[in-house]
Amino acid sequence: MMDRFQKELNKKEIVILDIPDDYKYMDEELIEMLKISVSEYVKDLV
């Protein structure tokens, strides 16, 4: 993937959240995990 999007990824930090892909669409537990995991990277998270 890095080869394909090298221009877009140039000088960008890649953050790995390490959340397993075991959830159904819009799973409440997954949503909470994502909110917690990305909160330090995304400002004004709802």
C-alpha positions in Angstrom: 0.0 0.0 0.0 2.8 2.4 0.8 4.1 2.2 -2.8 0.6 3.0 -4.2 0.1 6.1 -2.0 3.6 7.3 -1.5 2.9 10.9 -2.5 -0.1 11.1 0.0 1.9 9.4 2.8 5.0 11.5 2.4 6.0 12.9 5.8 2.9 11.6 7.4 2.8 9.6 10.6 1.1 6.2 10.3 -0.8 5.2 13.4 -1.6 1.5 14.0 -4.5 1.2 16.4 -4.2 -2.6 16.8 -7.9 -3.2 17.0 -8.9 -6.6 15.7 -11.3 -6.9 12.7 -13.9 -8.9 14.6 -16.7 -6.4 14.9 -19.9 -5.9 13.0 -20.7 -2.6 11.3 -21.5 0.1 13.8 -20.8 -2.1 16.8 -21.0 0.1 19.9 -18.0 -1.5 21.5 -15.9 -0.9 18.4 -17.1 2.8 18.2 -16.0 3.3 21.8 -12.6 1.7 21.2 -12.1 3.9 18.1 -13.0 7.0 20.0 -10.6 6.2 22.8 -7.8 5.1 20.4 -7.9 8.1 18.1 -8.7 10.8 20.6 -5.1 11.8 21.0 -4.7 12.2 17.2 -8.0 13.8 16.4 -9.2 17.1 17.9 -12.8 17.9 18.6 -13.9 14.3 18.5 -17.6 13.9 19.1 
